[in-house]
Each structure stands twice: as C-alpha cells, then as structure tokens.
Amino acid sequence: MKYIAALDQGTTSSRAVIFDETGAPVASHGIEFTQFYPKPGWVEHRPEDILQSQVEALRLAVEKSGVRVRDIEAVGITNQRETTLLWERDTLKPLYNAIVWQCRRTAPLIERLKRDGLGNILRDRTGLIPDAYFSGTKLQWLLDAIPDARERAARGELCFGTVDTFLASRLCAGHPHVTDVTNAARTMLYNIHERKWDDVLLRAMDIPAPVLPEVVDTSCVVGVLDKRILGREIPVAALVGDQQSALFGHGCFAPGMSKNTYGTGCFLLMNTGAHPVKSVSNLITTIAWQLDGQPRYALEGSVFVAGAVVKWLRDEMGLIATAAESESVAASIADNGNVYFVPAFTGLGAPHWDMYSRGTIVGLTRGTGRAHIVRAALESIAYQAADVLEAMSRDSSTRLNVLHVDGGASANDFLMQFQADILGTRVQRPAVIESTALGAAMLAGRAVGLWTDADLRGLSKGGREFAPNMDEATRRHLLRQWRRAVEKSSGWEEA
C-alpha cells in the first residue's frame, strides 16, 4: 500500500492527513495556534507558529498512522489563501508577522487604488474585487512599514509569499521560492488571462518584481521534503489554495459542479471550465487549478465569517462549551424567534463587499435567550451561502441541483438541513469531510504517478444527503428578514 501526506494549513490550525492509495484517510492530526489582534480589524499570525505547528502535525499524523515513511509517495500542501508573509531570501527570517486574509488594515490602500481609477483594471485582469482581503495591498503595506524593505526587495534580497510559498521554502531542501496559480490568482497582482504577474498592477502598488515567487502548475513536484523532518526526502508535489483544493477533492471536475466549505470563513466555488466567467454580481473569477499547463476557472463567493462565529460563541461569549454543542442548542427551539445575527466582524464579503459593515444582532426581545442567539449564529452561515449562490446562479445561468459540502461546520446536521431548506437545493456531505486535504493529496498523487485522471474520478464518496423540507413561503420570509438585518449592519464602521 502506498500513501500520500496532505498538509492542510488553515487559519486557526495546521492539520496533516495521511491517505492511502484508495483515497481513504488513515490518520490525521491538527494543532491550533494563536491568533493576534494588535488593533481593531487587524489579524496576524506568527510565521514560526505556522511552520512549527505544521511540522509537528505531520510528524504526529505519520506516527498515529503506523505508516512507514518509505511508503509515503508524496506530500501535497493546501493553505489558507491571501495571508501574506515577507522574509529574507538568504536567512529565511520573516521580517514581520503574517498578515492574515481577514485583516482589514489595508482598506485605505484599496480606497486609494479605486480613487486612482484602477478598480476596473484590477477587476478585468485579476478577476477579483478590489478589497483588503487580498494579498497585494498587504505586501504593499509591509514594504511601506518595514525600513528599507522596498529597496531590499528590488535587489532580490526579500521573498514575498502566501502560506504555500512560505511552507515550500521552509520545508523543502534548497528552499524553492514558488507558488501555484491558485494562490497567485488571489494576490491582486496576477493576470489570470495571460497567467503572469501584471506589470501595471505591480507599478500601482509599488511592488518590485524580484520579490515575487515563480508561478507553477497546481500538480507538480516543486522540491523534496527536508530529510530532517521525517528522515527521508519525499517529493512535495502539489501547492493549492484551500478552497480550490476542496473543489478538486469533491471531484467537481465538470463545469457547473459546485462546493461550499464551512471553515473559519465560508467559500463557495463553481467550476466554469476552460474559460473564465466574468461576474456581474460581485463574485470573484479565479483559477480553479492548472494541470499540465492547462487552466480551469471558477466563480467564487467568499464569506469572511462562518465557523468563526461558532468559535466566537464559545471563546468570547461562553454561550457554548464546544462547537459541537451549538447543534443541540439550536435544535432545542422551534425557530429563531425573529432574531438575526449578521457576523460581519471584519466586514462582509461576497456579494456585498462592504468593508465597513460590522457584526449586528437584531430582533432581540425580553424573551430572547441563549438558544436564539446560538441558532441565529448558525443560521447566519446558511444565509450568507444563500446570498452567494443566488449571485452565482445569475452569473453562470446555471440552476444548482446539488451543493457539495465539507469543512468542520458541515458536520453539524442542524446547519446542513437548514442550508438545504434555505437554498431549496439538495446538500451532499461526503463520508469523509476532509475534502480540502483530499484534494491536495489527489493533486500530489497525480504528480508522482500514483493516480491517473481516470483514477481520481473514483476516489471520493459516500456520505449523507440533506433534502430541502421547508415550504416556499417560509423560505422567502426568512430570507427577506435576513436581508433586512444585513442592511442594518451596513456601513457601521466609518470610512
């Protein structure tokens, strides 16, 4: 039996999953790390926390699996996207904390780009909405904030990277400076049509080209794992952004197939095939993956806060002891009591793209209790997905028949049933919800010849389907009330 190790580096934890050659997970291990909030709206990670937690997760997953290291054919890396790091090329020393995708500190830089008339140019070339979410202005901020950084970057002394690039550099012998197209496409610096770094956008953000990584296929060998990590050099054979990895892991290989990942945020992607579809509904056009030099594109709607709202209920408010408890608490009441929770802690993503919206709970009465707040929080995740899917259907002229789901919160049966109800669409949850890690494993296994493309189509599967069971009048009423709540949250933070 041969095996693939997938590294799934996420926003709040680093995981490693060992898959066998049938695509079944053998063992996994995850390690949480600290989040830093130095100012309101700012979010950071320590780079060494990212690295060390990922290395330790890999070692422990291999140990738990009982797999011989010599039988691990390859390692695939999937990562939180847009999170931005800057380090010295020679010493590999980070110059600042990682600026996390959720961080809003660069909103003024985005406003400046739009005032300079670059909003449409950026949208046309990158497929992205001008927003502080993406990496380009994060890198611009770092180059502005760190003394001599821009000059050193121009001389080739510094390396910019998203988390995939950082991990490849630190985990691989020879320290390659590479990224794949799925991550490059999230920087606001990469032309997704010409598939190269865009000179106009680099000039607009004053970013020297020598600081940028080489862009490679999603499935290819970028180096070998440093022997000191597991005692053997193993090909590192895939780099892929986490949401594209999940799309691949679900086997959404045909145009129109869609998935939603319920992680810290909520990310819905639809495969649109060999050609990009330009959104008229404030969605993102992005690259789904690139195999053998051939790109496939996707529409994406990104929700900033999904599972993070459950973590907030647990850690900040003390309303639940565990994330899993949210399911029984929400199900303990018949309805939401007309309470709606808009979890816009760092603004609203697609399709609203309101950087200045903030978290809002409306409809409170003297009879509102803990269960109403918990239920409203879970329902908010499904409502946000419904907003994105409605926009996606308009853009693609496609009526979704089934939504494939994964991620930690997809284990919540209450949430999945409510999602099916509020969409009026079947929701399919696989038997193994590690779809993000599975996608990275599939891409890595393909690169080293463990699986052919035909083999990949048969790897995933089983699971549970949730069918809609809500009358249309109720569904319309709930969505109307949700959208009223969204209006209340809009523009709370002053520009």
N, C-alpha and C positions, 0 to 999 in steps of 0.2 A: 504494500500500500504506500502510495506517495501522498505528500501533504503540501499545503500552501499556508503560509502565515500571513494574515492580514493585520496591518496596523491601522486602527481607526482612531485618529487623533481628533477629539472633539473639543467643544468649548468649555465644558466643565470637567471632563475626564479623558484619560487616554486608555484605550482598550486594545487588546490583541486577541485575535480569534484564530484557532488552528482548524483548518478544513481538510477533510480527506478528499480523495480523488473522485468521490461521488457528489461532492459539494456539501456534505453534511458537516456541521460543526462538531469538533471533538472536544475542545476545551476553550475557555475564554477567561480573561481576567481584565478587570478595569480598576483604575486608580484615579480618584478625584484629586484635583489640585486647586490652589487658592485663586480666587478672583480678586482683583484690586480695583477700587473705585476712587481714585485720587481726587476727583472733583465731580460734581453733578453731571451726569451724562457721559463721563469718561469711564472706559473699561480697559484694563490691562492684564496681561499675564507675564510672569517671569519666564524668559526663554528656557532657563535651565530646568524649571518645573515641567515644562512641556517635554523636554528631552528626557529627563530622568524618569518621569512617570511612564513615558512610552517604552523606554528600555526595560524598566522593571516589569511592566505589564507583559511584554513579550517573553521575558525570561520565566515569569511565573506561569503564563499560559502554556509554554512548552513543558515546563515541569509538571503541571497538572495533567497534561495530555498523555504523558508517558511516551510520547513520540521520540524516536531517535533523531537527533539533529541532522544526521546524514540523509534522512528520508524527507527532509523539507526541501522541496524543489525550488521555491522562490518565495519572495516577500513582496507583498503589494502594500502601498501606502495610500490611504484616503484621509482627508483632512478637513477641518474647519476652514472655510474659504474666507478670503478678503483680509483675514488677520495678518498684520504687516510687521516684518522684522527687518533690522538692518544690522550687519555685523562686519567685522574686519576680515578681509579675504585671507590674510596670512595667518592670523591668530585664531580665527573663528569666534572671536569675542563679540557678543552682542553689545551694541552701543546704547541701547535703551530697552525698556520693557516692550514686549509685543503689544501693539495697539490692536485691540480686538474688533472684529467686524461690527459689534454692537455699538462701538464708541462713536459719539456724536461731536467730538471736538473740532472736526474739520468742516462743520456746517458753514462757517463764514467763508472758507475757501471755495466751497461749492457755489455759494451765492456770488462770489467774485467771478467764477467761470461763467456763470449764466449772464451776469451783467456784461461780460466781455463778448457776449454773443456766441459762446461755444456750446451751448446746450444742445442745439440740433446737430451740430457737427459731431459731438461726442455720442449722441444717440445713434446717428446714422452709421458711424464707424465701429462702435463697440457693441451696439445693441442694448446698452444699459441706460438707466435713468440717472441723470446727474444727482448723486446722493453721497452723503458722508459714509454710507455703508461700505463703499468700495475702496480698493487699496490705494489708488493713485494719489488722492489728496492726503492720505495717511503718510505715504512716503514723502510727499511734498512737505508736510508738517515736520517730519523727522529731519529732513535736510535743512529746514529753516531753524529748527530748535537746537540742534547739536552743533557746537562750534566747529567750523572748518569742514563739516560733513559734505557739503556740496562740492567743494574743491577736491576733497579726497575721493569722492565718488567719481568725479570727472577723470581723475588719474587712475581709476581702476582699483583703488585700494579697498573699496567697500562693496558689499554684496547686499542687494535687496532680495527679499523672498517672502512668499506666503509660506504657510507652515510646511507644505510638502517640500519646498525648496530647502528650508531650514533643516528638516529632518534628513533629507537626502545628503545634504552637505555634512551633517554631523554623524550620520550612521554609516555612510559608505566610505570604504577605503578610497583615498585620493580626493575626497571632498568635492564631488561634482557640483557645479552651480547650474542647476536645471530646474525647469518647471514643465508641466504639461499644458496642453491647450485649454483644458477645462479651467485650470487655475489662472492662466494668463488672461483668459476671457473675462475674468472678474476684477481686473485691475483698473479699468477705465483707461488703459494705456495700449491695449492690444486691438488691432483691426481684425475683426472676426471674418471679414470677407477676403482680405488679402493675406490673412494669417501671418501677421508680423507686427512688431512694435511700431506704433504710429508716430512719426516724427512731429506732426502738428500737435498732437496731444502732449508729447514729451516737452515740447517747447512751451506749451501753455502752462504746464505745471513746473517748468524749470527743472526737469529731471534729466541728468546726464545718462546717455545710453550705456556707458560701460558698467553701470551699477546693476543692469538688468540681467536675468538669467537666460540661458539658451532654452528655447521652447521645443519640446519633443512630443512624439505620439503619446497617447494615454497608456497604451500597452506596448512597452519596450523595455529592454534592460538598460538601466541608467548607471549601474555600478554594482558592486558586491558589498554585502554587509561586512563591516569590520569584524575580523576574526575574534576580537576580544569580547564581542557581545555574546555570541553563542558558541564560540570555539571553532567555528567553521565559516568560511566565506560562502555566502548564499546570494544568488542573483536578486537584486532589487529590481523588479520587473514591471511595476506599474506605479504611476502617480496619477491621482484623480481626485477632484473635488468631491466632497462627501455626497452632495445631492445627485450629481451625475453618476456616482458610483452606485447609489441606491437604484436609480433608474435602470442601470445595467444589471444590477443584481436581481431585479424583478423580472428580467427578461423582456423589458419593454423595447424590443428591437425594431418594431414596425411603427410607422407614422400613426399618430393618434393615440398610442398607448401612453398611459399616464400613471404617475405615482405621487403619493404625498408622504413625506417623512415628518414624524412628530418628534422632534428633538427639542433642544433649547428654543429654537425657532421652529417654524413650520414651513416646509418647502415643497411646492407642487410643481412638477415638471411634466411636460408633454413632448414626446418625440415628434419632430416635424420633418424628419428625413434629411435628404441631401441638401436642402435649400433652407436658408433662414426665412422665418415669417416675421415681418415687421408688425409689432403690436400697435394698435390704436387705442388700447385700453390700459395703458400704463403698466404693462408687463415687460419683462426682460426677454430679449432674444439672446441666446447664449449657445455655446458649443456643448453638445451632449458628450461627445468623445471623438477621438480621431484614431482610426486603425489603418495601418499601412498607408499613411498619408492622406486618407480619405475622411473628411469630417462629416459628422452628423450633428444636426442642430436641434434645439429645443426652445420652447417657450417656458418661462419660469415666473412664478409668483412667489415672492419671499415674504413671510410673516416674521417679524422680529421676535415676538414673544409667544411661545406655545407652552412647551413643557416648563419653561422658566416661570410661568405663573403658578404652577403647582409647587415648584421649589420655593417660591415667594410665600405661598400659603403656609408651607411647612417651616421654613427657616426664619422668616421675618415676622410672620403673624401668629405662628403657633396654633393655627386652626386645625392642622392635621399632624399626626406623628410621623407618618410615612407617606410617600407619594401614592402608594397603592391604596391607602385608606380613603383617598378622595373618591374612589368609585363607590364604596358603600355609603359614604356620607351623602353624595349627590343623589344616589338612588333611594335614600331614606325619605324623600319628599316627592310629592306627585308632580310638581312643576317648579319653575324658578321664582314664583311669587312676584313676577313682573320686575325682577332685579336683573340688571345687565351690567356686565363688567367689561370695560374696554382696556386691555392690559398694555396700554401704549407707554410703557416705562421709558422707552428710548425712541419714541415716535412711532408712526405707523408706516409699514411697508406697503407692498402691492395690495390693491391697485390705487391706494390713496397717496402714498409717498408724501406724508405730512411729517416733516422733521420736528415740528413744534407741537404736535399732539402729545398729551400726557395721560397717564392712567386715570381712569374715571369709573366710578360705580354709581349707577343711577337707579331710581325706583325704590330706594330704602324707605321703609315704614317702621312703626314701632313693633310690628310683628316679624320683621326680618331677623333671621337667625343665622347661626354659623353655617347650617346646611345650604341656605340660599346663596351665601357668598361663595361657598365651595362649588356648588352646582353652576352658578353663573360663570365662575372662572373656567370650568371645564367646557361649558357651552361656548365660551368666547373663542376657544381654539377652533371649534367646528364652524362657527360663524365666519371667522376670518378665512378659513379654507373655502367656504361657500362664495365669499366675495371674489376670491381669486379664480375659482372655477367658472363663475359666471363670465368674468372678463376673458378667460381663456377660450371659452366656447364661442364668444363673439369673434375673437381674433382668428381662430382656426376654422370657423364654420363647422365645428365638429361637436356633436352631442355625445357626451361621455356616457358609456354604458356601464363601466366598472372602474372604480378607483382602487389601485393597488396601494397598500399602506404598510408602513414599517416605522421603526423608531420606538423609543421607550414608552411613550404615552399610547401607542397603538395597542398595548396590552390591556388597556382599560376598556372593558366591554361596554360600560355606560357611554363613554365618549364615542366609541366606534358605532354603536347603534344610533346615537344622536347625530353623528356625522352622516350616516346613511339616510336618516329621516330628513335632515335639513337640506340635503342635496337632492333627495328623491332619486338616488342612484345607489346601486349595489357597491358595497365596500368589501374588498378581498384582502384578508390578512393571511400571510403565509405561515406555515407551521413554524418556520424559523424567522424571527423578525430581525435577524442580523443582516438585513439586505445590504446595508452600506458596506459592511465588512465583506460580505459575499461578493459584491461587485468588484472590489479591489482584488480579491482572491481570483475571481474569474479572469480578470484582465491580466494578472500576473501569470496565471497558469497558461493562458493563451500565448503569452510572450515566450515562454520556455518550452512550448510544445506539449504540455500536459493535456490540453484540451484543444480541439478544433472548434470552429464557429458552430458546426453542427452539434457537437457535444454540449456546448454552452446552453443551447436551447432546451436541453432536457434536465438541467441541474436543479432548478428551483421547484419547491412546490408543495401542494397540500395546503392545509390551513383551514380557516373558517371564513364563511361569507356572511355579511350582515345585509339583510334586505330592508328597504325602507318600509316603515309601518306607521306613517303619520299622514293624516288627511291634509289635503292641499290648503284648505282654509287656515288650519293651524300653522302650517309651514309658512305661509305668506305673512301671517300676523307676527310670528316670531322674528322673521327676517326684517319686517318693517320696523319693529321696535328696536332691534339691534342697530339698524342704520340710523335711527334717531339718536341712539346712545353715542354712536361714532361721531355724529355732528356735534354733540355736547363736548366731546374730548378735543375737538379740532382747535389748533392754534393757541393752546393754553400757555405754552412757553413763548415768550415774546422774542421775535427775531432780533 
